[in-house]
């Protein structure tokens, strides 16, 4: 064995013979050299943990040979042989890296054995310490590289999720980032709106995942997601087979997601146990995802405040004009019809004066809710201002708009609006206009407003419709008003024409 080899360098054959026989009996393999050159030849061809070196050699002095040996094999321990007169040289040799020295005239074989054993133990400890230092260095480098990669991933998810995203974009981004960052067999993620029950999510899985494992994961995921909806806390990590919720996936990570009306679950599984660093990285990804979800909800809230009326919750005046211009442009480009309803509550000042402004606000809110139940999802219902509302009807001809307007007028007139301590009956007047050639958004609003004016002049609780209006400043005889309407409880006039 290499650790049992000793190079004995001495030009005295008697000493070499005695020491060789003794050390061989102790289990060591002894190779001898009678000169410095011979020692270097032996040292070049073989590995020796221990060298017993005489300071006085016929060719190369021991003090010169020692540094050459240590330079070639720093792990080799050198024990010196010296006479009483060479003690000063022995001390110098210790400074050059020798382990110990033995005076020849005082040599006792048990002492030599003890020195050899100590030298071998020192060599073993020195090498172990050096290996430990190297392992620590490698571990530090690996840790630094892993931390760098983790920080890069965290920075990546932060950058990816910093911008306002739709829920489906958020879930898809999180799935991709986690799947690319951790070696997984399966990954699932679902977000739910607890008010609307709308959900977004997806999953990733390895193609070789067994069908029974996939099915078990799906069943467990559904059950655990239901627990999240019941406000239970199913966050966890499993690293042993008996603890795994999805047999036979021994390792699982899962975390609940709860943010202001939204809830969800993320879960990942594989065969090998997760390291603490992987579990922490998974948790960080989901925390970043929750922060992005909060940003999304905050963005939507701020966006809603910018485009929604604070009292009724309907779209506001500013948003109406923004969307009106877009719809007019689309109607022109594709030849689609576009109609507009302009609605005003009759004698609303009397409601405020009689019941007070807080009750008047309740009436506006009740009317907004009623109108919201009567229009299509594609229609745009807005509070124009005060007691005025507008309804933009894409791909609807003016004839269809008039039918809707009459239905709304009649429904409002016959529907009591409940307040805190009473019911209130109101009526509305509605002006209807359709987009005609040469019209822009402003002209369409003006046409509907003109029709509303005629409905008001005709006695209120009426619908007045402009069939054609060419140009924004058309004369009175270029305005054609429909001659039929109904007033609550009796036939009335529409657009100033006798019924």
C-alpha positions as semicolon CSV with decimal commas, in nm:
position;residue;x (nm);y (nm);z (nm)
1;X;0,000;0,000;0,000
2;X;0,137;0,348;-0,081
3;X;0,085;0,474;0,275
4;X;0,317;0,200;0,405
5;X;0,615;0,280;0,181
6;X;0,930;0,432;0,332
7;X;1,236;0,558;0,147
8;X;1,548;0,504;0,359
9;X;1,838;0,723;0,239
10;X;2,170;0,635;0,407
11;X;2,513;0,528;0,285
12;X;2,579;0,302;0,588
13;X;2,477;-0,054;0,482
14;X;2,458;-0,178;0,840
15;X;2,210;0,089;0,945
16;X;2,007;0,031;0,628
17;X;1,995;-0,344;0,699
18;X;1,889;-0,309;1,062
19;X;1,624;-0,045;1,000
20;X;1,485;-0,224;0,694
21;X;1,438;-0,552;0,884
22;X;1,272;-0,372;1,176
23;X;1,037;-0,162;0,966
24;X;0,945;-0,459;0,747
25;X;0,835;-0,645;1,059
26;X;0,609;-0,347;1,144
27;X;0,433;-0,385;0,809
28;X;0,619;-0,118;0,615
29;X;0,775;-0,158;0,271
30;X;1,125;-0,012;0,276
31;X;1,313;0,104;-0,032
32;X;1,674;0,210;0,028
33;X;1,904;0,454;-0,146
34;X;2,277;0,497;-0,071
35;X;2,311;0,846;-0,224
36;X;2,121;1,160;-0,296
37;X;2,101;1,093;-0,670
38;X;1,975;0,742;-0,612
39;X;1,716;0,882;-0,370
40;X;1,593;1,130;-0,633
41;X;1,562;0,848;-0,888
42;X;1,356;0,641;-0,645
43;X;1,145;0,946;-0,553
44;X;1,067;1,026;-0,917
45;X;0,934;0,679;-0,989
46;X;0,742;0,603;-0,669
47;X;0,538;0,773;-0,398
48;X;0,672;0,767;-0,043
49;X;0,474;0,903;0,250
50;X;0,786;0,882;0,471
51;X;1,153;0,950;0,394
52;X;1,424;0,873;0,652
53;X;1,716;1,090;0,540
54;X;2,077;1,098;0,657
55;X;2,210;1,454;0,663
56;X;2,554;1,337;0,545
57;X;2,553;1,172;0,204
58;X;2,845;1,114;-0,033
59;X;2,712;1,328;-0,317
60;X;2,425;1,562;-0,222
61;X;2,408;1,700;0,134
62;X;2,085;1,624;0,319
63;X;2,007;1,994;0,367
64;X;2,018;2,037;-0,011
65;X;1,826;1,719;-0,085
66;X;1,544;1,796;0,164
67;X;1,392;2,100;-0,015
68;X;1,410;1,918;-0,348
69;X;1,210;1,630;-0,204
70;X;0,954;1,860;-0,039
71;X;0,913;2,062;-0,356
72;X;0,833;1,747;-0,552
73;X;0,602;1,595;-0,286
74;X;0,488;1,844;-0,017
75;X;0,286;1,570;0,159
76;X;0,593;1,354;0,221
77;X;0,716;1,367;0,580
78;X;1,098;1,368;0,619
79;X;1,267;1,227;0,932
80;X;1,638;1,316;0,965
81;X;1,928;1,103;1,085
82;X;2,211;1,306;1,231
83;X;2,506;1,280;1,463
84;X;2,552;1,482;1,780
85;X;2,762;1,729;1,589
86;X;2,491;1,785;1,332
87;X;2,219;1,912;1,566
88;X;2,250;2,265;1,435
89;X;2,198;2,137;1,082
90;X;1,900;1,931;1,202
91;X;1,736;2,243;1,346
92;X;1,792;2,417;1,015
93;X;1,635;2,118;0,838
94;X;1,325;2,151;1,057
95;X;1,290;2,507;0,932
96;X;1,307;2,372;0,577
97;X;1,013;2,141;0,636
98;X;1,148;1,826;0,801
99;X;0,909;1,659;1,044
100;X;1,159;1,547;1,312
101;X;1,515;1,427;1,363
102;X;1,680;1,133;1,538
103;X;2,037;1,126;1,666
104;X;2,203;0,809;1,538
105;X;2,404;0,748;1,851
106;X;2,086;0,758;2,060
107;X;1,869;0,559;1,822
108;X;1,620;0,317;1,975
109;X;1,402;0,122;1,740
110;X;1,074;0,175;1,940
111;X;1,144;0,550;1,928
112;X;1,189;0,529;1,551
113;X;0,858;0,343;1,520
114;X;0,682;0,610;1,729
115;X;0,826;0,891;1,516
116;X;0,723;0,713;1,194
117;X;0,369;0,657;1,327
118;X;0,336;1,022;1,429
119;X;0,468;1,137;1,095
120;X;0,214;0,923;0,910
121;X;-0,068;1,053;1,133
122;X;0,041;1,411;1,070
123;X;0,047;1,340;0,697
124;X;-0,301;1,190;0,715
125;X;-0,438;1,486;0,914
126;X;-0,265;1,735;0,687
127;X;-0,412;1,575;0,376
128;X;-0,756;1,546;0,539
129;X;-0,740;1,911;0,638
130;X;-0,636;2,010;0,288
131;X;-0,920;1,802;0,140
132;X;-1,161;1,962;0,384
133;X;-1,043;2,308;0,285
134;X;-1,081;2,213;-0,080
135;X;-1,430;2,074;-0,019
136;X;-1,524;2,392;0,164
137;X;-1,390;2,600;-0,121
138;X;-1,587;2,395;-0,373
139;X;-1,895;2,411;-0,152
140;X;-1,861;2,789;-0,127
141;X;-1,824;2,816;-0,502
142;X;-2,122;2,586;-0,561
143;X;-2,328;2,777;-0,304
144;X;-2,229;3,107;-0,461
145;X;-2,318;2,975;-0,806
146;X;-2,648;2,839;-0,678
147;X;-2,729;3,164;-0,499
148;X;-2,639;3,355;-0,812
149;X;-2,869;3,134;-1,017
150;X;-3,146;3,163;-0,758
151;X;-3,112;3,541;-0,746
152;X;-3,117;3,549;-1,124
153;X;-3,438;3,345;-1,120
154;X;-3,590;3,565;-0,851
155;X;-3,490;3,875;-1,046
156;X;-3,633;3,717;-1,358
157;X;-3,969;3,646;-1,199
158;X;-3,969;3,992;-1,044
159;X;-3,911;4,149;-1,383
160;X;-4,162;3,919;-1,553
161;X;-4,435;3,987;-1,299
162;X;-4,366;4,353;-1,225
163;X;-4,586;4,476;-1,507
164;X;-4,965;4,452;-1,476
165;X;-5,072;4,116;-1,614
166;X;-5,404;3,948;-1,671
167;X;-5,466;3,649;-1,438
168;X;-5,412;3,402;-1,722
169;X;-5,079;3,566;-1,807
170;X;-4,978;3,562;-1,441
171;X;-5,051;3,191;-1,397
172;X;-4,879;3,097;-1,724
173;X;-4,571;3,302;-1,633
174;X;-4,547;3,148;-1,287
175;X;-4,586;2,796;-1,423
176;X;-4,310;2,846;-1,678
177;X;-4,069;3,005;-1,432
178;X;-4,112;2,737;-1,163
179;X;-4,098;2,455;-1,417
180;X;-3,776;2,590;-1,567
181;X;-3,614;2,652;-1,228
182;X;-3,682;2,324;-1,044
183;X;-3,653;1,964;-1,163
184;X;-4,012;1,840;-1,123
185;X;-4,227;1,549;-1,232
186;X;-4,550;1,751;-1,217
187;X;-4,656;2,107;-1,136
188;X;-5,004;2,254;-1,099
189;X;-5,126;2,609;-1,038
190;X;-5,480;2,748;-1,016
191;X;-5,617;3,093;-0,925
192;X;-5,985;3,153;-0,848
193;X;-6,202;3,460;-0,811
194;X;-6,409;3,373;-0,506
195;X;-6,690;3,611;-0,603
196;X;-6,736;3,513;-0,967
197;X;-6,592;3,156;-0,942
198;X;-6,385;3,236;-1,252
199;X;-6,057;3,044;-1,250
200;X;-5,725;3,049;-1,432
201;X;-5,444;2,797;-1,423
202;X;-5,261;2,511;-1,581
203;X;-5,013;2,234;-1,521
204;X;-4,684;2,093;-1,642
205;X;-4,581;1,727;-1,626
206;X;-4,311;1,499;-1,757
207;X;-4,421;1,279;-2,049
208;X;-4,322;0,960;-1,865
209;X;-4,535;1,035;-1,557
210;X;-4,750;0,730;-1,481
211;X;-5,125;0,780;-1,544
212;X;-5,215;0,661;-1,194
213;X;-4,978;0,917;-1,041
214;X;-5,122;1,191;-1,260
215;X;-5,476;1,096;-1,162
216;X;-5,387;1,086;-0,791
217;X;-5,224;1,428;-0,818
218;X;-5,531;1,578;-0,986
219;X;-5,766;1,437;-0,719
220;X;-5,545;1,561;-0,436
221;X;-5,511;1,902;-0,604
222;X;-5,889;1,946;-0,634
223;X;-5,945;1,847;-0,270
224;X;-5,670;2,074;-0,142
225;X;-5,789;2,366;-0,357
226;X;-6,130;2,326;-0,196
227;X;-5,963;2,352;0,146
228;X;-5,807;2,681;0,039
229;X;-6,154;2,806;-0,050
230;X;-6,268;2,715;0,304
231;X;-5,988;2,930;0,450
232;X;-5,788;2,629;0,568
233;X;-5,409;2,642;0,544
234;X;-5,265;2,357;0,337
235;X;-4,910;2,488;0,287
236;X;-4,656;2,212;0,329
237;X;-4,359;2,003;0,226
238;X;-4,334;1,624;0,225
239;X;-4,003;1,444;0,193
240;X;-4,078;1,085;0,290
241;X;-4,307;0,832;0,127
242;X;-4,555;0,797;0,419
243;X;-4,595;1,175;0,433
244;X;-4,658;1,219;0,062
245;X;-5,018;1,313;-0,016
246;X;-4,988;1,169;-0,367
247;X;-4,865;0,814;-0,379
248;X;-4,622;0,725;-0,529
249;X;-4,471;1,077;-0,537
250;X;-4,241;1,074;-0,231
251;X;-4,166;1,447;-0,245
252;X;-4,425;1,726;-0,263
253;X;-4,432;2,104;-0,224
254;X;-4,756;2,299;-0,203
255;X;-4,864;2,649;-0,105
256;X;-5,200;2,824;-0,076
257;X;-5,253;3,161;-0,248
258;X;-5,491;3,412;-0,091
259;X;-5,515;3,776;-0,201
260;X;-5,824;4,000;-0,154
261;X;-6,104;3,796;-0,304
262;X;-5,870;3,565;-0,494
263;X;-5,748;3,224;-0,380
264;X;-5,547;2,948;-0,536
265;X;-5,300;2,666;-0,497
266;X;-4,960;2,576;-0,636
267;X;-4,821;2,223;-0,596
268;X;-4,517;2,038;-0,728
269;X;-4,403;1,677;-0,695
270;X;-4,124;1,439;-0,787
271;X;-3,949;1,121;-0,669
272;X;-3,641;1,274;-0,504
273;X;-3,676;1,472;-0,178
274;X;-3,655;1,848;-0,210
275;X;-3,361;2,028;-0,057
276;X;-3,432;2,317;0,183
277;X;-3,299;2,553;-0,084
278;X;-3,543;2,418;-0,344
279;X;-3,834;2,444;-0,102
280;X;-3,737;2,802;-0,022
281;X;-3,705;2,889;-0,391
282;X;-4,052;2,745;-0,454
283;X;-4,189;2,955;-0,169
284;X;-4,015;3,269;-0,300
285;X;-4,164;3,216;-0,646
286;X;-4,513;3,195;-0,498
287;X;-4,457;3,498;-0,275
288;X;-4,348;3,691;-0,582
289;X;-4,659;3,562;-0,758
290;X;-4,882;3,681;-0,473
291;X;-4,715;4,022;-0,488
292;X;-4,777;4,034;-0,863
293;X;-5,140;3,935;-0,803
294;X;-5,176;4,218;-0,552
295;X;-5,028;4,456;-0,808
296;X;-5,275;4,324;-1,066
297;X;-5,573;4,379;-0,836
298;X;-5,444;4,723;-0,738
299;X;-5,392;4,813;-1,103
300;X;-5,745;4,700;-1,188
301;X;-5,882;4,899;-0,894
302;X;-5,698;5,214;-0,998
303;X;-5,801;5,156;-1,359
304;X;-6,161;5,111;-1,248
305;X;-6,149;5,433;-1,049
306;X;-6,029;5,612;-1,360
307;X;-6,307;5,483;-1,585
308;X;-6,593;5,413;-1,341
309;X;-6,846;5,647;-1,189
310;X;-6,800;5,651;-0,813
311;X;-7,174;5,656;-0,732
312;X;-7,328;5,406;-0,975
313;X;-7,026;5,192;-1,067
314;X;-7,105;5,243;-1,437
315;X;-6,845;5,362;-1,685
316;X;-6,797;5,737;-1,667
317;X;-6,810;6,028;-1,910
318;X;-6,440;6,010;-1,994
319;X;-6,448;5,639;-2,074
320;X;-6,764;5,682;-2,282
321;X;-6,595;5,930;-2,514
322;X;-6,285;5,714;-2,542
323;X;-6,488;5,408;-2,642
324;X;-6,727;5,612;-2,861
325;X;-6,443;5,723;-3,086
326;X;-6,318;5,363;-3,114
327;X;-6,665;5,232;-3,202
328;X;-6,721;5,505;-3,460
329;X;-6,389;5,417;-3,623
330;X;-6,477;5,046;-3,633
331;X;-6,822;5,120;-3,773
332;X;-6,671;5,326;-4,054
333;X;-6,403;5,067;-4,130
334;X;-6,628;4,761;-4,141
335;X;-6,960;4,920;-4,236
336;X;-7,126;4,817;-3,909
337;X;-7,430;5,005;-3,776
338;X;-7,391;5,196;-3,449
339;X;-7,666;5,350;-3,239
340;X;-7,679;5,559;-2,922
341;X;-7,942;5,603;-2,650
342;X;-7,937;5,925;-2,446
343;X;-8,150;5,882;-2,131
344;X;-8,253;6,144;-1,875
345;X;-8,464;6,107;-1,559
346;X;-8,776;6,326;-1,575
347;X;-8,813;6,591;-1,307
348;X;-8,522;6,452;-1,107
349;X;-8,485;6,785;-0,928
350;X;-8,818;6,717;-0,758
351;X;-8,681;6,385;-0,627
352;X;-8,384;6,561;-0,471
353;X;-8,594;6,849;-0,337
354;X;-8,861;6,618;-0,193
355;X;-8,659;6,326;-0,063
356;X;-8,313;6,480;-0,029
357;X;-7,992;6,422;-0,219
358;X;-7,895;6,096;-0,037
359;X;-8,225;5,941;-0,146
360;X;-8,172;6,084;-0,493
361;X;-7,835;5,904;-0,505
362;X;-8,011;5,579;-0,416
363;X;-8,252;5,633;-0,706
364;X;-7,957;5,682;-0,944
365;X;-7,795;5,363;-0,815
366;X;-8,118;5,165;-0,849
367;X;-8,169;5,288;-1,204
368;X;-7,809;5,200;-1,294
369;X;-7,863;4,845;-1,165
370;X;-8,186;4,811;-1,362
371;X;-8,029;4,933;-1,684
372;X;-7,739;4,692;-1,635
373;X;-7,982;4,399;-1,639
374;X;-8,148;4,513;-1,963
375;X;-7,856;4,566;-2,201
376;X;-7,626;4,321;-2,378
377;X;-7,275;4,248;-2,264
378;X;-7,147;4,409;-2,584
379;X;-7,336;4,731;-2,514
380;X;-7,166;5,016;-2,330
381;X;-7,370;5,163;-2,043
382;X;-7,232;5,485;-1,892
383;X;-7,336;5,761;-1,656
384;X;-7,299;6,072;-1,866
385;X;-7,344;6,313;-1,580
386;X;-7,602;6,409;-1,317
387;X;-7,919;6,214;-1,397
388;X;-7,816;6,145;-1,760
389;X;-7,713;5,803;-1,891
390;X;-7,595;5,689;-2,233
391;X;-7,603;5,343;-2,391
392;X;-7,383;5,278;-2,692
393;X;-7,513;4,990;-2,907
394;X;-7,248;4,844;-3,143
395;X;-7,378;4,665;-3,455
396;X;-7,734;4,780;-3,383
397;X;-7,948;4,971;-3,632
398;X;-8,152;5,267;-3,514
399;X;-8,474;5,067;-3,553
400;X;-8,341;4,806;-3,309
401;X;-8,223;5,082;-3,075
402;X;-8,573;5,234;-3,075
403;X;-8,725;4,900;-2,972
404;X;-8,478;4,874;-2,682
405;X;-8,540;5,235;-2,581
406;X;-8,916;5,184;-2,570
407;X;-8,873;4,868;-2,363
408;X;-8,649;5,053;-2,119
409;X;-8,888;5,348;-2,096
410;X;-9,185;5,126;-2,029
411;X;-8,996;4,906;-1,784
412;X;-8,871;5,201;-1,581
413;X;-9,214;5,367;-1,576
414;X;-9,379;5,050;-1,442
415;X;-9,106;4,945;-1,199
416;X;-9,107;5,081;-0,842
417;X;-8,759;5,151;-0,708
418;X;-8,736;5,053;-0,339
419;X;-8,562;5,293;-0,100
420;X;-8,505;5,252;0,271
421;X;-8,860;5,340;0,381
422;X;-9,062;5,375;0,061
423;X;-9,092;5,300;-0,308
424;X;-9,031;5,561;-0,575
425;X;-9,174;5,572;-0,927
426;X;-8,979;5,759;-1,189
427;X;-8,997;5,806;-1,566
428;X;-8,730;5,874;-1,821
429;X;-8,707;6,041;-2,159
430;X;-8,482;5,880;-2,417
431;X;-8,327;6,014;-2,733
432;X;-8,211;5,768;-2,999
433;X;-7,973;5,826;-3,290
434;X;-7,788;5,611;-3,541
435;X;-7,450;5,677;-3,699
436;X;-7,498;5,818;-4,049
437;X;-7,246;5,886;-4,329
438;X;-7,023;6,182;-4,247
439;X;-7,090;6,161;-3,873
440;X;-6,824;6,149;-3,606
441;X;-6,872;6,070;-3,238
442;X;-6,958;6,428;-3,148
443;X;-7,227;6,444;-3,416
444;X;-7,379;6,115;-3,298
445;X;-7,404;6,242;-2,939
446;X;-7,550;6,570;-3,061
447;X;-7,812;6,383;-3,265
448;X;-7,914;6,169;-2,967
449;X;-7,920;6,479;-2,745
450;X;-8,141;6,655;-3,001
451;X;-8,381;6,361;-2,994
452;X;-8,382;6,368;-2,614
453;X;-8,465;6,739;-2,625
454;X;-8,769;6,666;-2,843
455;X;-8,880;6,388;-2,606
456;X;-8,863;6,632;-2,315
457;X;-9,055;6,902;-2,507
458;X;-9,321;6,648;-2,601
459;X;-9,419;6,584;-2,241
460;X;-9,145;6,357;-2,102
461;X;-9,168;5,978;-2,045
462;X;-9,117;5,945;-2,419
463;X;-8,876;5,806;-2,677
464;X;-8,768;6,027;-2,964
465;X;-8,554;5,891;-3,246
466;X;-8,345;6,058;-3,514
467;X;-8,346;5,847;-3,830
468;X;-8,099;6,057;-4,027
469;X;-7,885;6,354;-3,946
470;X;-7,628;6,465;-4,201
471;X;-7,360;6,687;-4,053
472;X;-7,323;6,828;-3,705
473;X;-7,523;7,144;-3,772
474;X;-7,812;7,012;-3,984
475;X;-8,119;7,241;-4,013
476;X;-8,447;7,143;-3,845
477;X;-8,609;7,015;-4,165
478;X;-8,323;6,769;-4,219
479;X;-8,406;6,596;-3,888
480;X;-8,658;6,313;-3,920
481;X;-8,826;6,210;-3,593
482;X;-9,021;5,890;-3,542
483;X;-9,391;5,962;-3,486
484;X;-9,480;5,693;-3,232
485;X;-9,421;5,660;-2,858
486;X;-9,608;5,571;-2,545
487;X;-9,642;5,776;-2,234
488;X;-9,720;5,607;-1,906
489;X;-10,097;5,558;-1,878
490;X;-10,188;5,723;-2,214
491;X;-10,077;5,768;-2,572
492;X;-9,851;6,063;-2,611
493;X;-9,666;6,262;-2,868
494;X;-9,321;6,187;-2,999
495;X;-9,089;6,448;-3,146
496;X;-9,351;6,718;-3,151
497;X;-9,583;6,532;-3,395
498;X;-9,950;6,476;-3,306
499;X;-10,038;6,117;-3,232
